[in-house]
Amino acid sequence: MVPLPEDFDAFWHRERVSVTAFAYALTGSRTTAEDLAQEAFAAAATAWSTLQNPSAWVRRVVSNRAISRWRRQGRESRALSKLALQRDSYSLADDDLSFWDAVRRLPRRQAQVVALHYLDDLPVSEIAATLGVAEGTVKATLFRGRAALARVLGYDDEGLAP
């Protein structure tokens, strides 16, 4: 084993921006890119003493995890499509239809998080486990989803309709 020329902190400071940019190029999502980069660097820190080429290794981890996310998203989309086809087996209250129409217009991940939170009444930790994302990602996504819904539904900053 060849000794590494630098410590992990120096490596992280040197590579974090370019690795995150690489993850963003693969995913098109800043949040996902930051999550992937963070996961790859955490794995590198754990395996640091065994790495021959840390730069390549971290990028390979990002690439592999991006592929895993794409696959998982495909499975999630198929599952949600199946649920949509089964709509006649359940219904939502007529009063809630405009809200759920607005939820369906949100970006996919925001719609998933909002539905799991409000329809299934799941806490952040269970939503994170269900979707396979970090709790911080769920919190940020729920915040953005609520803000988007407030704008679409015409609520002001205090949550009151004009």
C-alpha positions as CSV (number, residue, x, y, z in Angstrom):
1,M,0.0,0.0,0.0
2,V,1.3,3.4,-1.0
3,P,1.1,6.0,1.7
4,L,-1.3,8.9,0.9
5,P,0.4,12.2,0.2
6,E,-2.1,14.2,2.2
7,D,-4.5,13.9,5.1
8,F,-8.2,13.6,4.5
9,D,-9.0,17.2,5.4
10,A,-6.7,18.6,2.8
11,F,-8.1,16.2,0.3
12,W,-11.7,17.2,1.1
13,H,-10.8,20.9,0.9
14,R,-9.2,20.4,-2.5
15,E,-11.8,18.1,-4.0
16,R,-15.2,19.0,-2.5
17,V,-16.2,21.6,-5.1
18,S,-15.3,19.6,-8.1
19,V,-16.8,16.3,-6.7
20,T,-20.1,18.2,-6.0
21,A,-20.0,19.7,-9.5
22,F,-19.5,16.2,-10.9
23,A,-22.5,14.9,-8.9
24,Y,-24.6,17.9,-10.1
25,A,-23.7,17.1,-13.7
26,L,-25.0,13.6,-13.2
27,T,-28.2,14.4,-11.3
28,G,-29.2,17.9,-12.2
29,S,-30.1,18.6,-8.6
30,R,-28.0,20.7,-6.2
31,T,-29.5,19.0,-3.2
32,T,-28.9,15.5,-4.5
33,A,-25.4,16.5,-5.7
34,E,-24.6,17.7,-2.2
35,D,-26.0,14.6,-0.6
36,L,-24.0,12.3,-3.0
37,A,-20.8,14.2,-2.5
38,Q,-21.2,14.1,1.3
39,E,-21.9,10.4,1.2
40,A,-18.8,9.7,-1.0
41,F,-16.5,11.8,1.3
42,A,-17.9,10.1,4.4
43,A,-17.1,6.7,2.8
44,A,-13.7,7.9,1.8
45,A,-12.9,9.1,5.3
46,T,-13.8,5.6,6.6
47,A,-11.6,3.8,4.0
48,W,-8.9,6.5,3.9
49,S,-6.0,4.4,4.8
50,T,-6.8,1.8,2.1
51,L,-7.3,4.2,-0.8
52,Q,-4.8,4.2,-3.7
53,N,-6.3,7.0,-5.7
54,P,-8.8,8.9,-3.5
55,S,-9.9,11.3,-6.2
56,A,-10.9,8.5,-8.6
57,W,-12.4,6.5,-5.8
58,V,-14.7,9.3,-4.5
59,R,-15.9,10.0,-8.1
60,R,-16.6,6.3,-8.6
61,V,-18.7,6.3,-5.4
62,V,-20.6,9.4,-6.6
63,S,-21.2,7.8,-10.0
64,N,-22.4,4.4,-8.5
65,R,-24.7,6.1,-6.0
66,A,-26.2,8.4,-8.7
67,I,-27.0,5.2,-10.7
68,S,-28.6,3.7,-7.6
69,R,-30.7,6.8,-7.1
70,W,-31.8,6.7,-10.8
71,R,-32.9,3.1,-10.4
72,R,-34.7,3.8,-7.1
73,Q,-36.4,6.8,-8.6
74,G,-37.6,4.6,-11.5
75,R,-39.0,2.1,-9.1
76,E,-40.7,4.9,-7.1
77,S,-42.2,6.3,-10.3
78,R,-43.6,2.9,-11.3
79,A,-45.0,2.4,-7.9
80,L,-46.7,5.8,-7.8
81,S,-48.1,5.1,-11.3
82,K,-49.6,1.9,-10.1
83,L,-51.2,3.7,-7.2
84,A,-52.6,6.3,-9.5
85,L,-54.3,3.6,-11.5
86,Q,-55.9,2.3,-8.4
87,R,-57.5,5.6,-7.6
88,D,-61.1,4.3,-7.8
89,S,-60.4,2.1,-4.7
90,Y,-60.1,5.1,-2.5
91,S,-61.0,8.8,-2.5
92,L,-60.1,12.1,-1.0
93,A,-62.6,14.5,0.5
94,D,-64.0,16.9,-2.1
95,D,-62.8,19.8,0.1
96,D,-59.2,18.6,-0.4
97,L,-59.2,18.2,-4.1
98,S,-57.7,21.6,-4.9
99,F,-55.0,21.0,-2.4
100,W,-54.1,17.6,-3.8
101,D,-54.3,18.9,-7.4
102,A,-51.7,21.5,-6.3
103,V,-49.6,18.8,-4.7
104,R,-49.5,16.8,-7.9
105,R,-48.2,19.8,-9.7
106,L,-45.2,20.0,-7.4
107,P,-41.8,18.5,-8.4
108,R,-42.0,14.8,-7.9
109,R,-39.9,14.6,-4.7
110,Q,-41.8,17.5,-3.1
111,A,-45.1,15.8,-3.9
112,Q,-43.9,12.5,-2.4
113,V,-42.7,14.2,0.8
114,V,-45.9,16.3,1.2
115,A,-48.2,13.3,0.6
116,L,-46.3,11.1,3.0
117,H,-46.4,13.9,5.6
118,Y,-50.0,15.0,5.3
119,L,-51.8,12.0,3.9
120,D,-49.9,9.2,5.8
121,D,-49.0,11.5,8.8
122,L,-45.4,10.2,8.8
123,P,-42.7,11.9,10.7
124,V,-39.5,13.1,9.0
125,S,-37.5,10.1,10.0
126,E,-40.0,7.6,8.5
127,I,-40.3,9.7,5.3
128,A,-36.5,9.6,5.0
129,A,-36.5,5.9,5.4
130,T,-39.3,5.4,3.0
131,L,-37.7,7.5,0.2
132,G,-34.1,6.5,1.0
133,V,-32.9,10.0,1.6
134,A,-31.4,12.0,4.5
135,E,-33.7,13.5,7.1
136,G,-32.2,16.9,6.3
137,T,-33.3,16.4,2.7
138,V,-36.8,15.6,3.8
139,K,-37.0,18.7,5.9
140,A,-35.7,21.0,3.1
141,T,-38.0,19.3,0.6
142,L,-41.0,19.6,2.9
143,F,-40.2,23.3,3.5
144,R,-39.9,24.0,-0.3
145,G,-43.1,22.0,-1.0
146,R,-45.1,23.9,1.7
147,A,-43.8,27.3,0.3
148,A,-44.8,26.3,-3.3
149,L,-48.2,25.2,-2.1
150,A,-48.8,28.4,-0.2
151,R,-47.9,30.4,-3.4
152,V,-50.2,28.3,-5.6
153,L,-53.1,28.2,-3.2
154,G,-52.8,32.0,-2.4
155,Y,-51.8,31.9,1.3
156,D,-49.9,34.8,2.8
157,D,-46.9,34.5,5.2
158,E,-49.2,33.9,8.2
159,G,-50.9,31.0,6.4
160,L,-54.1,33.0,5.8
161,A,-55.9,33.2,2.4
162,P,-56.2,36.7,1.2
